[in-house]
């Protein structure tokens, strides 16, 4: 199979079910941002050396492929059990957030994205995740989508925030507090 098909040369692409739509379609834009998020998380994986966290992040990369498939399906699925992302994905993220937060001091201030280089990469992924969520909300306002996707991306951005804090703690790098001037 060749990597180039030439079928997108006129500005259209195919949905999961083969329907041709414009590459400027909001569904395609949201899917592209999920892909960008996955690439940013790939950067995290490339430099991460923490076993359990690395396994969780790789799992999330796979789940983001599933989220992309769900976005591509759009309203074409009438039975929500056919979508790949389900409530169980959200529940697992919440459980992992709770576990990591047990190791962190409670937040009393806003913190600046950063800390270690790895923490900064995770914060960048979090910001991209927030954009993907906003774009998916725009899609959802126009057509039905997997009802769990918005919650999944929302919880994933929380997970990434806590993971950045957790990684910075493991590395012994203090968080920088936001200071209003």
Secondary structure, 3 states (H helix, E strand, C coil): CCCCCCCCCCCEEECCCCCEEECCCHHHHHHHHHHHHHHHHHHHHHHCCCHHHHHHHHHHHHHHHHHHHHHHHHHHCCCHHHCCCCHHHHHHHHHHHHHHHCCCCCCCCCECCCCCHHHHHHHHHHHHHHHHHHHHHHHHHHCCCCCCHHHHHHHHHHHHHHHHHHHHHHCCCCCCECCCC
